[in-house]
């Protein structure tokens, strides 16, 4: 795989180091500040280029034409969005993710079909959760485990399936369903609807079992459809 990372702050450097540990992954990091690359530790096994990730010439130098993915984690929401839009629309990079600081822009990002991580919103939720009395820990990921909490979007193949029919014993359990503005914990007999957003605990082995029932995680065609609508 060939992955481009725009921005070499602490987050960008950490992502770059971890991705570069895979011998089958080529990582290129872009940053306008040459001193930013000092954050890359000795474990980093990739390429660092001084330049702006929103510059097409720099992206081409970084190999965007054959990139499998791009992660934009600069300190600017506008730069991150622009980088992702260029990579998606002009070069058809299949997987792109933007860092988002301003949570007020989340709805805009969703409507554009842009995959993002809202750092401010996520951190705020973690702090508020820990501050509340008798709150359960908020699990973003499970260390040393292949179980993850994920969002799945129901497609036509999963429409009208019951929760019991959708779940996979030992591999996938539904925790909540978002249907429009409503979020609820379903019964096993409840039927799913197309465009429902399912939050589930899932192991990677379940992916094949539900492939025909949910939209692909990085569906370029779906993203285009949202933008056109």
ZABA-225927 format. One line per 3 residues: number of its first residue (from 1); their letters; for each residue x, y, z of C-alpha. Coordinates in steps of 0.02 Angstrom, whole numbers, plus 50000, padded with zeros to 5 digits. Layout:
N
NUM> a> X:Y:Z; ...;
***
This chain:
229
1> xxx> 50000:50000:50000; 50052:50181:49970; 49990:50305:50100;
4> xxx> 50011:50493:50103; 49999:50591:50266; 49973:50779:50259;
7> xxx> 50040:50859:50417; 50180:50803:50532; 50122:50865:50699;
10> xxx> 50121:50746:50846; 49970:50654:50776; 50036:50645:50598;
13> xxx> 50205:50584:50658; 50127:50449:50767; 50017:50387:50625;
16> xxx> 50164:50389:50505; 50274:50289:50622; 50143:50156:50653;
19> xxx> 50096:50136:50470; 50278:50127:50415; 50309:49978:50528;
22> xxx> 50217:49871:50401; 50343:49813:50272; 50208:49812:50138;
25> xxx> 50160:49995:50166; 50250:50144:50090; 50221:50304:50188;
28> xxx> 50255:50481:50128; 50234:50627:50250; 50209:50808:50192;
31> xxx> 50233:50963:50298; 50275:51144:50259; 50393:51153:50408;
34> xxx> 50554:51051:50387; 50578:51051:50576; 50414:50957:50596;
37> xxx> 50499:50798:50537; 50603:50799:50697; 50448:50722:50776;
40> xxx> 50473:50565:50674; 50563:50437:50780; 50696:50314:50728;
43> xxx> 50559:50185:50696; 50493:50285:50547; 50531:50195:50386;
46> xxx> 50460:50310:50253; 50489:50471:50157; 50470:50650:50217;
49> xxx> 50439:50793:50094; 50437:50979:50132; 50283:51052:50049;
52> xxx> 50099:51096:50060; 49977:50949:50054; 49851:51059:49962;
55> xxx> 49975:51085:49820; 49941:50966:49675; 50124:50965:49622;
58> xxx> 50176:50912:49797; 50042:50778:49804; 50100:50710:49637;
61> xxx> 50280:50710:49700; 50216:50610:49849; 50138:50482:49732;
64> xxx> 49954:50528:49741; 49919:50453:49569; 49948:50278:49637;
67> xxx> 49905:50308:49820; 49793:50187:49912; 49752:50311:50047;
70> xxx> 49776:50488:50111; 49763:50555:50288; 49753:50745:50312;
73> xxx> 49800:50795:50490; 49866:50973:50476; 49812:51104:50602;
76> xxx> 49691:51183:50479; 49517:51114:50445; 49513:51204:50278;
79> xxx> 49680:51129:50225; 49626:50955:50279; 49462:50966:50185;
82> xxx> 49545:51036:50029; 49678:50900:50030; 49548:50763:50045;
85> xxx> 49438:50839:49909; 49586:50853:49789; 49640:50674:49822;
88> xxx> 49463:50607:49805; 49398:50702:49655; 49553:50736:49551;
91> xxx> 49653:50579:49585; 49520:50456:49643; 49617:50401:49797;
94> xxx> 49503:50265:49869; 49528:50302:50054; 49540:50478:50125;
97> xxx> 49516:50542:50302; 49522:50721:50366; 49556:50783:50541;
100> xxx> 49421:50902:50602; 49446:51028:50742; 49282:51125:50733;
103> xxx> 49138:51008:50779; 49014:51133:50705; 49072:51076:50533;
106> xxx> 49031:50892:50560; 48864:50902:50468; 48948:50986:50319;
109> xxx> 49080:50850:50311; 48947:50715:50319; 48847:50794:50178;
112> xxx> 49004:50804:50072; 49037:50620:50103; 49203:50659:50185;
115> xxx> 49266:50535:50313; 49336:50628:50463; 49391:50614:50643;
118> xxx> 49333:50756:50755; 49474:50774:50880; 49389:50910:50981;
121> xxx> 49224:50817:50991; 49304:50652:51036; 49412:50725:51174;
124> xxx> 49266:50824:51244; 49159:50667:51253; 49298:50574:51343;
127> xxx> 49317:50710:51474; 49130:50731:51501; 49106:50544:51515;
130> xxx> 49240:50529:51649; 49170:50680:51741; 48995:50610:51758;
133> xxx> 48955:50509:51913; 48931:50322:51891; 48976:50331:51706;
136> xxx> 49046:50182:51615; 49215:50204:51530; 49199:50264:51351;
139> xxx> 49293:50138:51243; 49363:50212:51084; 49463:50056:51049;
142> xxx> 49512:49897:51138; 49698:49877:51163; 49772:49707:51118;
145> xxx> 49606:49648:51047; 49529:49626:50875; 49360:49688:50937;
148> xxx> 49312:49864:50886; 49160:49976:50903; 49111:50024:50726;
151> xxx> 48976:50113:50629; 48892:50015:50489; 48772:50089:50362;
154> xxx> 48631:49974:50309; 48615:49951:50121; 48475:49874:50018;
157> xxx> 48533:49697:50058; 48508:49726:50244; 48340:49814:50229;
160> xxx> 48202:49725:50327; 48323:49604:50412; 48292:49580:50596;
163> xxx> 48430:49620:50720; 48442:49434:50758; 48465:49392:50573;
166> xxx> 48598:49528:50553; 48704:49486:50705; 48840:49353:50696;
169> xxx> 48867:49246:50850; 49035:49281:50928; 49081:49406:50792;
172> xxx> 48955:49549:50790; 48829:49624:50910; 48723:49780:50883;
175> xxx> 48727:49907:51023; 48624:50048:50948; 48538:50105:50789;
178> xxx> 48525:50282:50723; 48375:50310:50609; 48368:50491:50554;
181> xxx> 48369:50597:50712; 48317:50451:50823; 48442:50338:50913;
184> xxx> 48380:50181:51001; 48436:50014:51072; 48347:49884:50967;
187> xxx> 48263:49721:51014; 48321:49566:50923; 48155:49562:50830;
190> xxx> 48168:49743:50768; 48190:49760:50581; 48327:49865:50506;
193> xxx> 48297:49993:50371; 48406:50050:50227; 48515:50200:50280;
196> xxx> 48509:50151:50465; 48675:50182:50553; 48718:50034:50664;
199> xxx> 48843:50048:50806; 48910:49875:50840; 49047:49777:50925;
202> xxx> 49130:49682:50784; 49276:49569:50745; 49360:49578:50573;
205> xxx> 49298:49403:50528; 49120:49470:50522; 49157:49582:50373;
208> xxx> 49126:49447:50243; 48966:49391:50326; 48886:49564:50317;
211> xxx> 48963:49622:50152; 48798:49613:50057; 48699:49700:50192;
214> xxx> 48799:49859:50224; 48885:49991:50120; 49072:49975:50099;
217> xxx> 49171:50079:50225; 49258:50180:50089; 49131:50183:49949;
220> xxx> 49183:50316:49824; 49022:50295:49726; 48916:50326:49881;
223> xxx> 49017:50481:49922; 48984:50550:49749; 48800:50511:49769;
226> xxx> 48789:50612:49930; 48877:50759:49851; 48759:50759:49703;
229> x> 48607:50755:49816;
***
